Amino acid sequence: MIKMWIARDKTEMLYLFKTKPIKNEAVWIEESGTIEITQLDMKLFPEVKWSDKEPTEVELRITNN
């Protein structure tokens, strides 16, 4: 399993982060200063809001089908 985080920015765009991001005035950024994020479909994870105080931790699991 791979631990990652998802968070929504002020414009409601949804992102997946490799490292835990921190919230600034309009977006979530990675503390390391690196940009290792992926934009996700905005319709996914409707429970994740800009108003959240922390990003949402998720685990990715690779399966062999």
PDB file with SEQRES, HELIX, SHEET and CRYST1 records, atoms N, CA, C and O in Angstrom:
SEQRES   1 A   65  MET ILE LYS MET TRP ILE ALA ARG ASP LYS THR GLU MET          
SEQRES   2 A   65  LEU TYR LEU PHE LYS THR LYS PRO ILE LYS ASN GLU ALA          
SEQRES   3 A   65  VAL TRP ILE GLU GLU SER GLY THR ILE GLU ILE THR GLN          
SEQRES   4 A   65  LEU ASP MET LYS LEU PHE PRO GLU VAL LYS TRP SER ASP          
SEQRES   5 A   65  LYS GLU PRO THR GLU VAL GLU LEU ARG ILE THR ASN ASN          
SHEET    1 AA1 2 PRO A  21  LYS A  23  0                                        
SHEET    2 AA1 2 TRP A  28  GLU A  30 -1                                        
SHEET    1 AA2 4 ILE A  37  LEU A  40  0                                        
SHEET    2 AA2 4 LEU A  14  PHE A  17 -1                                        
SHEET    3 AA2 4 ILE A   2  ARG A   8 -1                                        
SHEET    4 AA2 4 THR A  56  LEU A  60 -1                                        
CRYST1    1.000    1.000    1.000  90.00  90.00  90.00 P 1           1          
ATOM      1  N   MET A   1       0.838  -1.186   0.000  1.00  0.00           N  
ATOM      2  CA  MET A   1       0.000   0.000   0.000  1.00  0.00           C  
ATOM      3  C   MET A   1       0.882   1.247   0.000  1.00  0.00           C  
ATOM      4  O   MET A   1       1.988   1.253   0.540  1.00  0.00           O  
ATOM      5  N   ILE A   2       0.366   2.281  -0.612  1.00  0.00           N  
ATOM      6  CA  ILE A   2       1.065   3.557  -0.698  1.00  0.00           C  
ATOM      7  C   ILE A   2       0.218   4.610  -0.002  1.00  0.00           C  
ATOM      8  O   ILE A   2      -0.955   4.782  -0.335  1.00  0.00           O  
ATOM      9  N   LYS A   3       0.802   5.318   0.965  1.00  0.00           N  
ATOM     10  CA  LYS A   3       0.078   6.373   1.677  1.00  0.00           C  
ATOM     11  C   LYS A   3       0.210   7.673   0.886  1.00  0.00           C  
ATOM     12  O   LYS A   3       1.314   8.078   0.522  1.00  0.00           O  
ATOM     13  N   MET A   4      -0.934   8.326   0.624  1.00  0.00           N  
ATOM     14  CA  MET A   4      -0.964   9.609  -0.077  1.00  0.00           C  
ATOM     15  C   MET A   4      -2.041  10.462   0.573  1.00  0.00           C  
ATOM     16  O   MET A   4      -2.707  10.020   1.509  1.00  0.00           O  
ATOM     17  N   TRP A   5      -2.212  11.680   0.082  1.00  0.00           N  
ATOM     18  CA  TRP A   5      -3.212  12.596   0.631  1.00  0.00           C  
ATOM     19  C   TRP A   5      -3.982  13.238  -0.501  1.00  0.00           C  
ATOM     20  O   TRP A   5      -3.442  13.470  -1.582  1.00  0.00           O  
ATOM     21  N   ILE A   6      -5.262  13.527  -0.245  1.00  0.00           N  
ATOM     22  CA  ILE A   6      -6.067  14.292  -1.192  1.00  0.00           C  
ATOM     23  C   ILE A   6      -6.564  15.545  -0.489  1.00  0.00           C  
ATOM     24  O   ILE A   6      -6.817  15.549   0.716  1.00  0.00           O  
ATOM     25  N   ALA A   7      -6.698  16.614  -1.278  1.00  0.00           N  
ATOM     26  CA  ALA A   7      -7.188  17.889  -0.740  1.00  0.00           C  
ATOM     27  C   ALA A   7      -7.762  18.704  -1.884  1.00  0.00           C  
ATOM     28  O   ALA A   7      -7.382  18.548  -3.044  1.00  0.00           O  
ATOM     29  N   ARG A   8      -8.679  19.568  -1.524  1.00  0.00           N  
ATOM     30  CA  ARG A   8      -9.351  20.430  -2.493  1.00  0.00           C  
ATOM     31  C   ARG A   8      -8.899  21.868  -2.270  1.00  0.00           C  
ATOM     32  O   ARG A   8      -8.840  22.334  -1.133  1.00  0.00           O  
ATOM     33  N   ASP A   9      -8.578  22.573  -3.359  1.00  0.00           N  
ATOM     34  CA  ASP A   9      -8.144  23.966  -3.198  1.00  0.00           C  
ATOM     35  C   ASP A   9      -9.350  24.903  -3.158  1.00  0.00           C  
ATOM     36  O   ASP A   9     -10.496  24.461  -3.234  1.00  0.00           O  
ATOM     37  N   LYS A  10      -9.081  26.172  -3.039  1.00  0.00           N  
ATOM     38  CA  LYS A  10     -10.145  27.175  -2.881  1.00  0.00           C  
ATOM     39  C   LYS A  10     -11.087  27.227  -4.088  1.00  0.00           C  
ATOM     40  O   LYS A  10     -12.248  27.612  -3.950  1.00  0.00           O  
ATOM     41  N   THR A  11     -10.591  26.841  -5.274  1.00  0.00           N  
ATOM     42  CA  THR A  11     -11.428  26.842  -6.485  1.00  0.00           C  
ATOM     43  C   THR A  11     -12.145  25.506  -6.690  1.00  0.00           C  
ATOM     44  O   THR A  11     -12.767  25.280  -7.728  1.00  0.00           O  
ATOM     45  N   GLU A  12     -12.053  24.624  -5.688  1.00  0.00           N  
ATOM     46  CA  GLU A  12     -12.701  23.314  -5.673  1.00  0.00           C  
ATOM     47  C   GLU A  12     -12.006  22.249  -6.520  1.00  0.00           C  
ATOM     48  O   GLU A  12     -12.554  21.162  -6.709  1.00  0.00           O  
ATOM     49  N   MET A  13     -10.798  22.545  -7.038  1.00  0.00           N  
ATOM     50  CA  MET A  13     -10.032  21.529  -7.752  1.00  0.00           C  
ATOM     51  C   MET A  13      -9.522  20.513  -6.728  1.00  0.00           C  
ATOM     52  O   MET A  13      -9.189  20.871  -5.599  1.00  0.00           O  
ATOM     53  N   LEU A  14      -9.467  19.249  -7.135  1.00  0.00           N  
ATOM     54  CA  LEU A  14      -9.081  18.168  -6.240  1.00  0.00           C  
ATOM     55  C   LEU A  14      -7.712  17.632  -6.654  1.00  0.00           C  
ATOM     56  O   LEU A  14      -7.463  17.412  -7.839  1.00  0.00           O  
ATOM     57  N   TYR A  15      -6.827  17.421  -5.682  1.00  0.00           N  
ATOM     58  CA  TYR A  15      -5.462  16.988  -5.968  1.00  0.00           C  
ATOM     59  C   TYR A  15      -5.050  15.826  -5.089  1.00  0.00           C  
ATOM     60  O   TYR A  15      -5.505  15.684  -3.954  1.00  0.00           O  
ATOM     61  N   LEU A  16      -4.178  15.001  -5.639  1.00  0.00           N  
ATOM     62  CA  LEU A  16      -3.559  13.886  -4.934  1.00  0.00           C  
ATOM     63  C   LEU A  16      -2.095  14.246  -4.710  1.00  0.00           C  
ATOM     64  O   LEU A  16      -1.398  14.638  -5.646  1.00  0.00           O  
ATOM     65  N   PHE A  17      -1.628  14.114  -3.466  1.00  0.00           N  
ATOM     66  CA  PHE A  17      -0.264  14.494  -3.090  1.00  0.00           C  
ATOM     67  C   PHE A  17       0.530  13.279  -2.632  1.00  0.00           C  
ATOM     68  O   PHE A  17      -0.014  12.393  -1.973  1.00  0.00           O  
ATOM     69  N   LYS A  18       1.815  13.231  -2.978  1.00  0.00           N  
ATOM     70  CA  LYS A  18       2.694  12.152  -2.522  1.00  0.00           C  
ATOM     71  C   LYS A  18       3.119  12.354  -1.073  1.00  0.00           C  
ATOM     72  O   LYS A  18       3.312  11.381  -0.344  1.00  0.00           O  
ATOM     73  N   THR A  19       3.266  13.604  -0.649  1.00  0.00           N  
ATOM     74  CA  THR A  19       3.609  13.893   0.737  1.00  0.00           C  
ATOM     75  C   THR A  19       2.511  14.770   1.332  1.00  0.00           C  
ATOM     76  O   THR A  19       1.791  15.452   0.603  1.00  0.00           O  
ATOM     77  N   LYS A  20       2.389  14.749   2.640  1.00  0.00           N  
ATOM     78  CA  LYS A  20       1.316  15.499   3.308  1.00  0.00           C  
ATOM     79  C   LYS A  20       1.483  16.997   3.062  1.00  0.00           C  
ATOM     80  O   LYS A  20       2.508  17.578   3.415  1.00  0.00           O  
ATOM     81  N   PRO A  21       0.465  17.623   2.450  1.00  0.00           N  
ATOM     82  CA  PRO A  21       0.553  19.057   2.172  1.00  0.00           C  
ATOM     83  C   PRO A  21       0.089  19.907   3.352  1.00  0.00           C  
ATOM     84  O   PRO A  21      -0.536  19.411   4.289  1.00  0.00           O  
ATOM     85  N   ILE A  22       0.407  21.191   3.283  1.00  0.00           N  
ATOM     86  CA  ILE A  22      -0.084  22.162   4.258  1.00  0.00           C  
ATOM     87  C   ILE A  22      -0.929  23.196   3.514  1.00  0.00           C  
ATOM     88  O   ILE A  22      -0.729  23.441   2.324  1.00  0.00           O  
ATOM     89  N   LYS A  23      -1.852  23.780   4.217  1.00  0.00           N  
ATOM     90  CA  LYS A  23      -2.810  24.708   3.616  1.00  0.00           C  
ATOM     91  C   LYS A  23      -2.292  26.140   3.707  1.00  0.00           C  
ATOM     92  O   LYS A  23      -1.847  26.582   4.766  1.00  0.00           O  
ATOM     93  N   ASN A  24      -2.355  26.868   2.575  1.00  0.00           N  
ATOM     94  CA  ASN A  24      -2.055  28.296   2.635  1.00  0.00           C  
ATOM     95  C   ASN A  24      -3.333  29.061   2.307  1.00  0.00           C  
ATOM     96  O   ASN A  24      -4.421  28.526   2.518  1.00  0.00           O  
ATOM     97  N   GLU A  25      -3.249  30.267   1.810  1.00  0.00           N  
ATOM     98  CA  GLU A  25      -4.435  31.099   1.596  1.00  0.00           C  
ATOM     99  C   GLU A  25      -5.384  30.588   0.514  1.00  0.00           C  
ATOM    100  O   GLU A  25      -6.588  30.836   0.588  1.00  0.00           O  
ATOM    101  N   ALA A  26      -4.860  29.872  -0.499  1.00  0.00           N  
ATOM    102  CA  ALA A  26      -5.723  29.451  -1.601  1.00  0.00           C  
ATOM    103  C   ALA A  26      -5.522  28.014  -2.058  1.00  0.00           C  
ATOM    104  O   ALA A  26      -6.371  27.460  -2.756  1.00  0.00           O  
ATOM    105  N   VAL A  27      -4.404  27.406  -1.668  1.00  0.00           N  
ATOM    106  CA  VAL A  27      -4.104  26.050  -2.125  1.00  0.00           C  
ATOM    107  C   VAL A  27      -3.404  25.249  -1.033  1.00  0.00           C  
ATOM    108  O   VAL A  27      -2.973  25.797  -0.019  1.00  0.00           O  
ATOM    109  N   TRP A  28      -3.300  23.953  -1.261  1.00  0.00           N  
ATOM    110  CA  TRP A  28      -2.495  23.088  -0.415  1.00  0.00           C  
ATOM    111  C   TRP A  28      -1.149  22.927  -1.109  1.00  0.00           C  
ATOM    112  O   TRP A  28      -1.095  22.739  -2.325  1.00  0.00           O  
ATOM    113  N   ILE A  29      -0.068  22.998  -0.347  1.00  0.00           N  
ATOM    114  CA  ILE A  29       1.271  22.834  -0.919  1.00  0.00           C  
ATOM    115  C   ILE A  29       2.057  21.813  -0.093  1.00  0.00           C  
ATOM    116  O   ILE A  29       1.801  21.618   1.095  1.00  0.00           O  
ATOM    117  N   GLU A  30       3.006  21.179  -0.745  1.00  0.00           N  
ATOM    118  CA  GLU A  30       3.834  20.220  -0.037  1.00  0.00           C  
ATOM    119  C   GLU A  30       4.928  20.962   0.726  1.00  0.00           C  
ATOM    120  O   GLU A  30       5.560  21.874   0.192  1.00  0.00           O  
ATOM    121  N   GLU A  31       5.142  20.570   1.956  1.00  0.00           N  
ATOM    122  CA  GLU A  31       6.141  21.236   2.805  1.00  0.00           C  
ATOM    123  C   GLU A  31       7.535  21.192   2.203  1.00  0.00           C  
ATOM    124  O   GLU A  31       8.336  22.104   2.410  1.00  0.00           O  
ATOM    125  N   SER A  32       7.821  20.144   1.467  1.00  0.00           N  
ATOM    126  CA  SER A  32       9.158  19.970   0.898  1.00  0.00           C  
ATOM    127  C   SER A  32       9.470  20.996  -0.187  1.00  0.00           C  
ATOM    128  O   SER A  32      10.631  21.202  -0.539  1.00  0.00           O  
ATOM    129  N   GLY A  33       8.435  21.634  -0.711  1.00  0.00           N  
ATOM    130  CA  GLY A  33       8.630  22.596  -1.788  1.00  0.00           C  
ATOM    131  C   GLY A  33       8.626  21.946  -3.158  1.00  0.00           C  
ATOM    132  O   GLY A  33       8.621  22.633  -4.179  1.00  0.00           O  
ATOM    133  N   THR A  34       8.630  20.609  -3.178  1.00  0.00           N  
ATOM    134  CA  THR A  34       8.550  19.916  -4.458  1.00  0.00           C  
ATOM    135  C   THR A  34       7.103  19.885  -4.916  1.00  0.00           C  
ATOM    136  O   THR A  34       6.178  19.998  -4.113  1.00  0.00           O  
ATOM    137  N   ILE A  35       6.928  19.732  -6.194  1.00  0.00           N  
ATOM    138  CA  ILE A  35       5.562  19.664  -6.733  1.00  0.00           C  
ATOM    139  C   ILE A  35       5.349  18.258  -7.277  1.00  0.00           C  
ATOM    140  O   ILE A  35       5.702  17.955  -8.417  1.00  0.00           O  
ATOM    141  N   GLU A  36       4.769  17.412  -6.447  1.00  0.00           N  
ATOM    142  CA  GLU A  36       4.485  16.042  -6.840  1.00  0.00           C  
ATOM    143  C   GLU A  36       3.009  15.788  -6.589  1.00  0.00           C  
ATOM    144  O   GLU A  36       2.632  15.041  -5.686  1.00  0.00           O  
ATOM    145  N   ILE A  37       2.185  16.427  -7.407  1.00  0.00           N  
ATOM    146  CA  ILE A  37       0.743  16.308  -7.243  1.00  0.00           C  
ATOM    147  C   ILE A  37       0.106  15.873  -8.549  1.00  0.00           C  
ATOM    148  O   ILE A  37       0.682  16.028  -9.625  1.00  0.00           O  
ATOM    149  N   THR A  38      -1.075  15.337  -8.435  1.00  0.00           N  
ATOM    150  CA  THR A  38      -1.850  14.936  -9.593  1.00  0.00           C  
ATOM    151  C   THR A  38      -3.252  15.499  -9.436  1.00  0.00           C  
ATOM    152  O   THR A  38      -3.868  15.356  -8.379  1.00  0.00           O  
ATOM    153  N   GLN A  39      -3.754  16.133 -10.476  1.00  0.00           N  
ATOM    154  CA  GLN A  39      -5.118  16.654 -10.434  1.00  0.00           C  
ATOM    155  C   GLN A  39      -6.080  15.496 -10.662  1.00  0.00           C  
ATOM    156  O   GLN A  39      -5.873  14.666 -11.548  1.00  0.00           O  
ATOM    157  N   LEU A  40      -7.127  15.450  -9.858  1.00  0.00           N  
ATOM    158  CA  LEU A  40      -8.149  14.411  -9.958  1.00  0.00           C  
ATOM    159  C   LEU A  40      -9.453  15.001 -10.476  1.00  0.00           C  
ATOM    160  O   LEU A  40      -9.641  16.218 -10.480  1.00  0.00           O  
ATOM    161  N   ASP A  41     -10.335  14.136 -10.906  1.00  0.00           N  
ATOM    162  CA  ASP A  41     -11.670  14.553 -11.330  1.00  0.00           C  
ATOM    163  C   ASP A  41     -12.355  15.234 -10.142  1.00  0.00           C  
ATOM    164  O   ASP A  41     -12.410  14.668  -9.050  1.00  0.00           O  
ATOM    165  N   MET A  42     -12.866  16.425 -10.348  1.00  0.00           N  
ATOM    166  CA  MET A  42     -13.484  17.212  -9.273  1.00  0.00           C  
ATOM    167  C   MET A  42     -14.698  16.518  -8.645  1.00  0.00           C  
ATOM    168  O   MET A  42     -15.072  16.830  -7.515  1.00  0.00           O  
ATOM    169  N   LYS A  43     -15.306  15.588  -9.364  1.00  0.00           N  
ATOM    170  CA  LYS A  43     -16.499  14.903  -8.862  1.00  0.00           C  
ATOM    171  C   LYS A  43     -16.169  13.811  -7.841  1.00  0.00           C  
ATOM    172  O   LYS A  43     -17.044  13.352  -7.106  1.00  0.00           O  
ATOM    173  N   LEU A  44     -14.902  13.403  -7.803  1.00  0.00           N  
ATOM    174  CA  LEU A  44     -14.499  12.381  -6.848  1.00  0.00           C  
ATOM    175  C   LEU A  44     -14.431  12.956  -5.434  1.00  0.00           C  
ATOM    176  O   LEU A  44     -14.178  14.146  -5.249  1.00  0.00           O  
ATOM    177  N   PHE A  45     -14.653  12.124  -4.474  1.00  0.00           N  
ATOM    178  CA  PHE A  45     -14.523  12.473  -3.056  1.00  0.00           C  
ATOM    179  C   PHE A  45     -15.251  13.770  -2.682  1.00  0.00           C  
ATOM    180  O   PHE A  45     -14.613  14.725  -2.238  1.00  0.00           O  
ATOM    181  N   PRO A  46     -16.564  13.815  -2.854  1.00  0.00           N  
ATOM    182  CA  PRO A  46     -17.311  15.040  -2.519  1.00  0.00           C  
ATOM    183  C   PRO A  46     -17.213  15.424  -1.047  1.00  0.00           C  
ATOM    184  O   PRO A  46     -17.490  16.566  -0.680  1.00  0.00           O  
ATOM    185  N   GLU A  47     -16.820  14.472  -0.207  1.00  0.00           N  
ATOM    186  CA  GLU A  47     -16.678  14.770   1.219  1.00  0.00           C  
ATOM    187  C   GLU A  47     -15.426  15.585   1.528  1.00  0.00           C  
ATOM    188  O   GLU A  47     -15.306  16.143   2.618  1.00  0.00           O  
ATOM    189  N   VAL A  48     -14.498  15.657   0.585  1.00  0.00           N  
ATOM    190  CA  VAL A  48     -13.274  16.450   0.776  1.00  0.00           C  
ATOM    191  C   VAL A  48     -13.577  17.900   0.392  1.00  0.00           C  
ATOM    192  O   VAL A  48     -13.950  18.183  -0.747  1.00  0.00           O  
ATOM    193  N   LYS A  49     -13.416  18.800   1.336  1.00  0.00           N  
ATOM    194  CA  LYS A  49     -13.783  20.210   1.151  1.00  0.00           C  
ATOM    195  C   LYS A  49     -12.578  21.133   1.354  1.00  0.00           C  
ATOM    196  O   LYS A  49     -11.619  20.778   2.039  1.00  0.00           O  
ATOM    197  N   TRP A  50     -12.642  22.309   0.755  1.00  0.00           N  
ATOM    198  CA  TRP A  50     -11.619  23.335   0.983  1.00  0.00           C  
ATOM    199  C   TRP A  50     -11.592  23.727   2.457  1.00  0.00           C  
ATOM    200  O   TRP A  50     -10.533  24.063   2.987  1.00  0.00           O  
ATOM    201  N   SER A  51     -12.717  23.689   3.108  1.00  0.00           N  
ATOM    202  CA  SER A  51     -12.803  24.097   4.510  1.00  0.00           C  
ATOM    203  C   SER A  51     -12.147  23.101   5.471  1.00  0.00           C  
ATOM    204  O   SER A  51     -12.006  23.402   6.656  1.00  0.00           O  
ATOM    205  N   ASP A  52     -11.746  21.927   4.986  1.00  0.00           N  
ATOM    206  CA  ASP A  52     -11.079  20.946   5.843  1.00  0.00           C  
ATOM    207  C   ASP A  52      -9.789  21.536   6.410  1.00  0.00           C  
ATOM    208  O   ASP A  52      -9.041  22.216   5.708  1.00  0.00           O  
ATOM    209  N   LYS A  53      -9.545  21.268   7.668  1.00  0.00           N  
ATOM    210  CA  LYS A  53      -8.339  21.787   8.307  1.00  0.00           C  
ATOM    211  C   LYS A  53      -7.112  20.935   7.989  1.00  0.00           C  
ATOM    212  O   LYS A  53      -5.983  21.417   8.075  1.00  0.00           O  
ATOM    213  N   GLU A  54      -7.324  19.685   7.625  1.00  0.00           N  
ATOM    214  CA  GLU A  54      -6.250  18.758   7.293  1.00  0.00           C  
ATOM    215  C   GLU A  54      -6.572  18.073   5.967  1.00  0.00           C  
ATOM    216  O   GLU A  54      -7.743  17.920   5.620  1.00  0.00           O  
ATOM    217  N   PRO A  55      -5.540  17.657   5.221  1.00  0.00           N  
ATOM    218  CA  PRO A  55      -5.802  16.879   4.012  1.00  0.00           C  
ATOM    219  C   PRO A  55      -6.315  15.498   4.412  1.00  0.00           C  
ATOM    220  O   PRO A  55      -6.134  15.079   5.555  1.00  0.00           O  
ATOM    221  N   THR A  56      -6.940  14.803   3.502  1.00  0.00           N  
ATOM    222  CA  THR A  56      -7.473  13.473   3.764  1.00  0.00           C  
ATOM    223  C   THR A  56      -6.437  12.425   3.358  1.00  0.00           C  
ATOM    224  O   THR A  56      -5.988  12.387   2.213  1.00  0.00           O  
ATOM    225  N   GLU A  57      -6.071  11.588   4.307  1.00  0.00           N  
ATOM    226  CA  GLU A  57      -5.098  10.536   4.021  1.00  0.00           C  
ATOM    227  C   GLU A  57      -5.797   9.380   3.311  1.00  0.00           C  
ATOM    228  O   GLU A  57      -6.886   8.965   3.708  1.00  0.00           O  
ATOM    229  N   VAL A  58      -5.172   8.872   2.276  1.00  0.00           N  
ATOM    230  CA  VAL A  58      -5.708   7.729   1.530  1.00  0.00           C  
ATOM    231  C   VAL A  58      -4.593   6.704   1.341  1.00  0.00           C  
ATOM    232  O   VAL A  58      -3.411   7.048   1.388  1.00  0.00           O  
ATOM    233  N   GLU A  59      -4.968   5.462   1.131  1.00  0.00           N  
ATOM    234  CA  GLU A  59      -4.012   4.407   0.838  1.00  0.00           C  
ATOM    235  C   GLU A  59      -4.339   3.832  -0.516  1.00  0.00           C  
ATOM    236  O   GLU A  59      -5.479   3.453  -0.785  1.00  0.00           O  
ATOM    237  N   LEU A  60      -3.336   3.769  -1.367  1.00  0.00           N  
ATOM    238  CA  LEU A  60      -3.500   3.148  -2.677  1.00  0.00           C  
ATOM    239  C   LEU A  60      -2.970   1.732  -2.601  1.00  0.00           C  
ATOM    240  O   LEU A  60      -1.898   1.480  -2.052  1.00  0.00           O  
ATOM    241  N   ARG A  61      -3.733   0.817  -3.158  1.00  0.00           N  
ATOM    242  CA  ARG A  61      -3.342  -0.571  -3.148  1.00  0.00           C  
ATOM    243  C   ARG A  61      -3.306  -1.081  -4.572  1.00  0.00           C  
ATOM    244  O   ARG A  61      -4.255  -0.889  -5.332  1.00  0.00           O  
ATOM    245  N   ILE A  62      -2.220  -1.726  -4.932  1.00  0.00           N  
ATOM    246  CA  ILE A  62      -2.094  -2.302  -6.267  1.00  0.00           C  
ATOM    247  C   ILE A  62      -2.519  -3.756  -6.180  1.00  0.00           C  
ATOM    248  O   ILE A  62      -2.034  -4.513  -5.339  1.00  0.00           O  
ATOM    249  N   THR A  63      -3.427  -4.130  -7.056  1.00  0.00           N  
ATOM    250  CA  THR A  63      -3.900  -5.510  -7.082  1.00  0.00           C  
ATOM    251  C   THR A  63      -3.592  -6.125  -8.427  1.00  0.00           C  
ATOM    252  O   THR A  63      -3.553  -5.439  -9.448  1.00  0.00           O  
ATOM    253  N   ASN A  64      -3.381  -7.391  -8.415  1.00  0.00           N  
ATOM    254  CA  ASN A  64      -3.169  -8.131  -9.671  1.00  0.00           C  
ATOM    255  C   ASN A  64      -4.465  -8.831 -10.024  1.00  0.00           C  
ATOM    256  O   ASN A  64      -4.942  -9.691  -9.284  1.00  0.00           O  
ATOM    257  N   ASN A  65      -5.026  -8.460 -11.149  1.00  0.00           N  
ATOM    258  CA  ASN A  65      -6.293  -9.088 -11.576  1.00  0.00           C  
ATOM    259  C   ASN A  65      -6.028 -10.146 -12.602  1.00  0.00           C  
ATOM    260  O   ASN A  65      -6.962 -10.786 -13.083  1.00  0.00           O  
TER     261      ASN A  65                                                      
END                                                                             
